[in-house]
Amino acid sequence: MALTPRALPLAAALLALVLAFTLARPREVPGPALRDFEAYWAAGASWSSGDDAYSRQIWRAERTVPGVVATREELLPFIGPPFGLPFWAFFARFDYSTAALFWRIILCLAFAALTLGALELAGARSDWCDRLAVLVLGAGFGPLTSGLALGQVAILSAAAALATLMALRSKQTLLAAGAALVAALQPNIGITLAARFGERRANIALVLAGFVAVGGSVVAAGGLRTALRYLAVVREHRDAELFLAIQTTPIAIARAFGAAPIAAEIFGVVLALGVIAALVLQCLSRRYDGVERFGLASAALPLTWPFAHEHDFALALFPAIVCLRRCAGGAWAAAAFGALLVAIDWLGFAQRPSALAQSALLAFAAMLAIAVLGGGRVRALRFTPALVVALAVPIGLLTRSHTLAIWPNALPAFFKVPIAMPAPQLWAFEQHLVGIDALDPWWGFLRGLPLLGCAMLWYALSRLRAQPHAPRP
């Protein structure tokens, strides 16, 4: 294997990763392994036993999870679609530790599929340096690594979305439908596949996946009326979290900067309508191929989400890689800056101040991977994203005076709610006790940075066909 000029930055990136996950690793937060998987496993157990997985009955299973403080009601609600309940019930057949191990293996495979799959779909010729660089970028991509640590289904859904694209490229319609169904386990991510509507095979696959999802939800819920109740549950949870500091949405950010609740919602709706209108026009245009249309949707739709957490941005890795491999000049620079803005866990500076060194090392590794993926076409620009890394450290230091508590560690030791409070309201009450519903403009600024990154990725991918020399796969 011959060494190339890109081997040195790759070696430095790997060293940064090793340091980030060893010497600079912060103290672990108390709680169960794969914290969010707790809700999936408990939902499967609740459904299997006849309990309502969308109600407070889920606590009966959650309190048995190793690491959960059973003396207090630290309920973690489940809001996944009903058709996924049999899937989670399969994991609930095992004890939590065994199920978590299986789930961790699945997510590691999804990580490989997402990173290497994105490189393959980007279409440009790649070598061992590119493949290693894209794995390094994935390891330094905050939404992806935090999703892996939490056991988030968003990682599997993002990988399944890319599997859908690959199946469509291979003319495997049924396989594409199955992958799209898995992507729909996280609706925020699954909806991006709508960008492929208009293609005959994609139409068939997506409609088939939709029918299975709806039919499976009716069967799993025990009837149409019960299945439709899921929509009400989603709305209730959206209302409960609308302005929380953990919501990375334009509405929540506007509220953090002091906008009145109604003004923040109007702003979010108007922005969403404008972005969707522009995105529809792009998808109807013949200017972009199928991969680029999906990339445009993956970059733009986070600006429209009414409900989103950091891990939902894992799919933004795809348009980042497409841009880094296909764009040149200013569009490449915009994509590189945007990729790093999404990659850094900005709100984590407030939640885990002791993780600043780790975050800086991960950002440094991601920046070097971006430079490698840019190749010789952008030699003069490839290290300019280091400016984002340089800004991350002072921003992290300034954030030390704006710490944000982590649920459920800040809950009282024997927290109980004696009244009949529905799960969404109980969840909102828990966040209130922890202080996550406080309005801090600095928290809003931190959450605005990944959205700015998505906007820059959208811009870069939109400009792609304005560059005559941009390679078409």
C-alpha positions in Angstrom: 0.0 0.0 0.0 1.7 3.2 -1.2 1.6 6.2 1.1 0.1 9.3 -0.4 0.3 13.0 0.7 -3.1 12.5 2.3 -1.7 9.8 4.7 -0.2 12.4 7.1 -3.4 14.3 7.8 -5.2 10.9 8.1 -2.7 9.7 10.7 -3.1 13.0 12.6 -6.9 12.5 12.5 -6.6 9.0 13.8 -4.4 10.1 16.6 -6.9 12.8 17.5 -9.7 10.2 17.7 -7.6 7.9 19.9 -6.9 10.8 22.3 -10.6 11.9 22.2 -11.9 8.5 23.3 -9.1 7.8 25.8 -7.3 10.6 27.6 -9.9 13.3 26.8 -12.9 11.1 27.5 -15.1 12.8 30.1 -16.6 11.1 33.1 -19.6 9.0 32.1 -23.1 10.2 33.0 -24.9 7.8 35.4 -27.7 5.8 33.9 -28.4 2.7 31.7 -26.4 1.8 28.7 -27.8 3.2 25.5 -30.2 5.5 27.3 -32.7 6.0 24.5 -32.8 2.3 23.7 -34.4 2.0 27.1 -37.6 3.5 25.7 -37.6 1.2 22.7 -37.0 -1.9 24.8 -39.7 -0.9 27.3 -42.2 -0.1 24.6 -41.7 -3.6 23.1 -42.1 -5.1 26.6 -45.2 -3.1 27.2 -46.8 -4.0 23.9 -46.1 -7.7 24.4 -47.7 -7.6 27.9 -50.8 -5.7 26.7 -49.9 -2.3 28.2 -50.1 1.0 26.4 -46.6 1.8 25.3 -47.5 5.5 24.7 -48.8 6.0 28.3 -47.2 6.0 31.7 -47.7 2.2 31.8 -44.3 2.0 30.0 -42.7 2.9 33.4 -43.5 -0.7 34.6 -40.8 -2.0 32.1 -38.4 1.0 32.3 -38.0 0.8 36.0 -36.5 -2.7 35.6 -33.7 -1.5 33.3 -30.3 -1.7 34.9 -29.1 1.8 35.8 -32.5 3.4 36.1 -33.3 4.9 39.5 -36.5 3.0 40.3 -37.1 5.1 43.5 -38.1 8.0 41.3 -40.4 8.2 38.3 -37.8 9.1 35.6 -40.2 8.1 32.8 -38.7 8.3 29.3 -41.7 8.3 26.8 -41.9 6.3 23.6 -43.2 8.1 20.5 -42.1 5.8 17.7 -44.7 4.7 15.1 -46.9 1.8 16.0 -45.8 -0.5 13.2 -42.4 -0.6 14.9 -43.7 -2.1 18.1 -43.4 -5.7 17.0 -39.8 -4.9 16.1 -39.1 -3.6 19.5 -41.0 -6.5 21.1 -38.4 -8.8 19.6 -35.6 -7.1 21.6 -37.8 -7.2 24.7 -37.7 -11.0 24.5 -34.2 -10.7 25.9 -33.1 -9.1 29.2 -32.0 -5.5 28.7 -28.3 -6.1 28.8 -28.4 -8.7 26.1 -30.8 -6.7 24.0 -28.6 -3.6 24.3 -25.6 -5.7 23.1 -27.5 -6.8 20.0 -28.7 -3.3 19.4 -25.2 -1.9 19.7 -23.9 -4.4 17.1 -26.8 -3.4 14.7 -25.9 0.3 15.2 -22.2 -0.3 14.5 -23.2 -2.0 11.2 -25.5 0.9 10.5 -22.6 3.4 11.1 -20.5 1.5 8.5 -23.3 1.4 6.0 -24.1 5.1 6.5 -20.5 6.4 6.1 -19.2 4.0 3.4 -22.6 4.0 1.7 -22.6 7.8 1.4 -19.1 7.6 -0.1 -20.3 5.0 -2.7 -23.4 7.0 -3.6 -21.4 10.2 -4.0 -20.1 8.6 -7.1 -16.5 9.9 -7.4 -13.6 7.4 -7.6 -12.3 6.5 -4.1 -9.3 4.8 -2.6 -8.3 3.5 0.8 -7.6 7.1 2.0 -11.1 8.2 1.1 -12.7 5.2 2.8 -10.7 5.7 6.0 -11.4 9.4 5.9 -15.1 8.9 5.7 -15.0 6.6 8.7 -13.0 9.2 10.6 -15.5 11.9 9.6 -18.3 9.7 10.9 -16.5 9.2 14.2 -16.1 12.9 14.6 -19.7 13.7 13.5 -21.5 14.7 16.7 -25.1 13.7 15.8 -23.9 10.3 14.7 -21.6 9.6 17.6 -24.2 10.8 20.2 -26.8 8.7 18.5 -24.6 5.7 18.8 -23.9 6.4 22.5 -27.6 6.8 23.2 -28.7 3.8 21.1 -30.8 6.0 18.8 -32.9 4.4 16.1 -32.1 7.5 14.0 -28.8 5.9 13.1 -30.4 2.8 11.7 -33.1 4.9 9.9 -30.4 7.0 8.2 -28.5 3.9 7.1 -31.8 2.4 5.8 -32.5 5.6 3.8 -29.2 5.2 2.0 -29.9 1.5 1.5 -33.1 2.5 -0.2 -31.1 4.6 -2.6 -28.8 1.8 -3.3 -31.6 -0.6 -3.9 -33.3 1.8 -6.3 -30.0 2.1 -8.2 -29.8 -1.7 -8.4 -33.5 -1.8 -9.5 -34.5 -3.9 -6.5 -37.9 -2.4 -5.8 -39.0 -4.7 -3.0 -35.7 -4.3 -1.3 -36.0 -0.5 -1.6 -39.5 -0.7 0.0 -38.2 -2.8 2.9 -35.4 -0.3 3.5 -37.7 2.6 3.3 -39.9 1.0 5.9 -37.0 0.7 8.3 -36.1 4.4 7.5 -39.6 5.3 8.6 -38.9 4.1 12.1 -37.6 7.7 12.6 -40.2 9.7 10.6 -38.0 12.9 10.6 -35.5 10.9 8.5 -37.8 8.7 6.5 -39.6 11.7 5.1 -36.5 12.7 3.1 -37.1 9.8 0.8 -40.1 11.7 -0.6 -37.4 13.6 -2.7 -37.3 10.6 -4.9 -41.0 10.7 -5.8 -41.5 11.0 -9.6 -39.3 8.0 -10.4 -41.3 4.9 -11.3 -39.4 2.4 -9.1 -39.2 4.9 -6.2 -42.9 5.6 -6.5 -43.7 1.9 -6.2 -41.3 1.3 -3.4 -42.4 4.3 -1.3 -46.1 3.7 -1.8 -45.6 0.0 -0.9 -43.6 1.0 2.3 -46.4 3.5 3.2 -49.1 0.8 2.9 -47.2 -1.6 5.0 -46.5 1.1 7.6 -50.1 2.1 7.9 -51.4 -1.4 7.8 -48.8 -2.6 10.3 -49.7 0.3 12.6 -53.4 -0.6 12.5 -52.6 -4.2 13.3 -50.1 -3.4 16.0 -52.4 -0.8 17.7 -55.3 -3.2 17.6 -57.5 -1.1 15.3 -57.7 2.0 13.1 -59.0 4.3 15.9 -56.2 3.3 18.2 -53.7 3.7 15.5 -54.9 7.2 14.7 -54.5 8.1 18.4 -50.8 7.9 17.7 -51.0 11.2 15.7 -52.5 12.8 18.8 -49.7 11.4 21.0 -47.1 12.9 18.6 -48.9 16.3 18.7 -49.0 16.2 22.5 -45.3 15.4 22.8 -44.5 18.1 20.3 -46.4 20.6 22.4 -44.7 19.3 25.5 -41.2 19.8 24.1 -41.9 22.8 21.8 -39.7 25.3 23.5 -37.3 23.0 25.5 -33.5 23.6 25.3 -33.0 20.2 23.8 -35.2 21.0 20.8 -33.0 22.0 17.8 -35.8 23.6 15.7 -36.2 27.2 14.4 -39.3 27.6 16.6 -37.4 26.6 19.8 -34.4 28.8 18.9 -36.6 31.8 18.1 -38.3 31.4 21.5 -34.9 31.2 23.2 -34.0 34.5 21.8 -37.1 36.1 23.4 -39.7 35.8 20.7 -43.3 35.4 22.0 -44.6 31.8 21.7 -47.0 32.7 18.9 -44.4 34.7 17.1 -41.9 31.9 17.3 -44.4 29.4 15.9 -45.3 31.8 13.0 -41.7 32.2 12.2 -41.2 28.5 12.2 -44.2 27.8 9.9 -43.3 30.6 7.5 -39.7 29.4 7.3 -40.8 25.8 6.8 -43.2 26.7 4.0 -40.5 28.7 2.2 -37.9 25.9 2.5 -40.4 23.2 1.4 -41.5 25.3 -1.6 -37.9 25.8 -2.8 -37.1 22.2 -2.2 -40.1 21.0 -4.2 -39.0 23.2 -7.1 -35.5 21.7 -6.9 -36.8 18.2 -6.9 -39.1 18.9 -9.9 -36.1 20.3 -11.8 -34.1 18.0 -14.1 -31.0 19.8 -13.0 -30.3 17.3 -10.2 -29.9 13.6 -10.2 -31.6 11.3 -7.7 -28.7 11.3 -5.3 -28.5 15.0 -5.3 -32.3 15.4 -4.8 -32.1 13.2 -1.7 -29.1 15.2 -0.5 -30.9 18.5 -1.0 -33.8 17.1 1.1 -31.5 15.8 3.8 -29.8 19.2 4.1 -32.9 21.4 3.8 -35.6 19.5 5.8 -33.9 20.1 9.2 -34.9 23.8 8.7 -38.5 22.7 8.7 -38.7 20.2 11.5 -41.2 21.0 14.2 -39.6 18.4 16.5 -35.9 17.5 16.5 -33.0 16.4 18.7 -29.3 16.4 17.8 -29.2 12.8 16.6 -31.8 13.6 14.0 -29.1 15.5 12.1 -27.1 12.3 11.6 -28.4 12.1 8.0 -26.8 15.5 7.3 -23.6 13.5 6.9 -24.9 12.3 3.6 -25.2 15.7 1.8 -21.9 16.7 3.4 -20.0 13.8 1.8 -21.8 14.3 -1.5 -20.7 18.0 -1.5 -17.2 17.2 -0.4 -16.8 14.7 -3.3 -18.6 16.6 -6.1 -18.3 20.3 -5.3 -15.4 22.7 -6.0 -14.4 26.2 -5.2 -16.6 28.3 -3.0 -19.4 25.7 -2.9 -16.9 23.1 -1.5 -15.8 25.6 1.1 -19.4 26.3 2.1 -20.0 22.6 2.4 -16.9 22.0 4.5 -17.8 24.8 6.9 -21.4 23.5 7.0 -20.3 20.0 7.7 -18.2 21.0 10.7 -21.0 23.2 12.0 -23.3 20.2 12.1 -20.6 17.8 13.3 -19.7 19.7 16.5 -21.9 19.0 19.5 -22.4 22.7 20.4 -25.2 22.2 23.0 -22.9 19.6 24.6 -20.7 22.4 25.7 -23.5 23.5 28.0 -24.5 20.0 29.1 -21.1 18.5 29.6 -18.5 21.3 30.1 -15.8 18.7 31.0 -16.1 17.3 27.4 -14.6 20.4 25.7 -11.3 18.7 25.1 -12.9 15.7 23.6 -15.2 17.8 21.4 -12.2 19.8 20.1 -10.3 16.7 19.2 -13.3 15.2 17.4 -13.8 18.4 15.5 -10.1 18.5 14.6 -10.3 14.9 13.3 -13.4 15.7 11.3 -11.7 18.7 9.8 -8.7 16.7 8.7 -11.0 14.0 7.2 -12.8 16.8 5.3 -9.5 18.0 3.9 -8.7 14.5 2.7 -12.1 13.9 1.1 -11.7 17.2 -0.8 -8.6 15.9 -2.6 -6.4 17.8 -5.0 -9.3 19.7 -6.5 -9.5 22.0 -3.5 -5.9 22.0 -2.4 -5.9 25.8 -1.6 -9.1 25.6 0.4 -9.0 22.2 2.1 -7.8 23.4 5.5 -9.9 26.6 5.7 -12.6 24.8 7.9 -10.0 24.8 10.7 -11.5 28.3 11.4 -14.6 26.5 12.7 -12.4 24.3 15.0 -10.6 27.4 16.2 -13.9 29.1 17.1 -15.2 26.0 18.9 -12.8 26.3 21.8 -13.6 29.9 22.9 -17.3 29.2 22.4 -17.0 26.2 24.6 -15.2 28.2 27.3 -17.8 31.0 27.1 -20.5 28.3 27.5 -19.2 27.3 31.0 -21.3 30.2 32.4 -24.4 28.8 30.7 -24.5 25.2 31.9 -27.6 23.1 31.1 -28.6 20.2 33.4 -29.0 16.7 32.0 -32.2 14.7 32.5 -32.8 12.7 34.7 -29.8 13.2 36.9 -31.1 16.5 38.2 -34.4 15.1 39.3 -35.1 14.6 43.0 -34.1 11.2 44.4 -37.7 10.2 45.2 -39.6 12.1 42.5 -43.2 10.9 42.2 -46.3 12.3 40.5 -49.3 11.1 42.5 -51.9 12.7 40.1 -53.1 11.1 36.9 -50.8 13.1 34.5 -50.5 11.8 30.9 -47.0 10.8 29.7 -46.4 13.9 27.6 -47.3 16.2 30.4 -45.2 14.2 32.9 -42.3 14.4 30.5 -42.7 18.2 30.3 -42.9 18.4 34.1 -39.7 16.4 34.5 -37.9 18.8 32.1 -39.3 21.8 34.1 -37.9 20.4 37.3 -34.5 19.8 35.7 -34.5 23.4 34.2 -34.4 22.4 30.5 -37.4 24.6 29.8 -35.5 27.8 30.7 -35.0 30.4 28.0 -31.3 31.3 27.4 -30.3 33.1 24.2 -26.9 31.5 24.4 -28.4 28.1 24.2 -30.4 29.3 21.3 -27.2 30.4 19.6 -25.6 27.0 20.1 -28.6 25.2 18.6 -28.6 27.6 15.7 -25.1 26.6 14.5 -26.1 23.1 13.2 -29.1 24.7 11.4 -26.7 27.2 9.8 -24.5 24.3 8.8 -27.5 22.5 7.1 -28.3 25.7 5.3 -24.7 25.9 4.0 -24.9 22.3 2.9 -28.1 23.0 1.1 -26.6 26.0 -0.6 -23.5 24.1 -1.7 -25.5 21.2 -3.1 -27.8 23.7 -4.9 -24.8 25.3 -6.5 -23.4 22.0 -7.7 -24.8 22.1 -11.3 -23.8 25.7 -11.7 -20.2 24.4 -11.9 -19.7 22.9 -15.4 -16.7 21.0 -14.2 -18.5 19.2 -11.4 -18.3 15.5 -12.0 -21.5 13.6 -12.6 -21.4 10.0 -11.5 
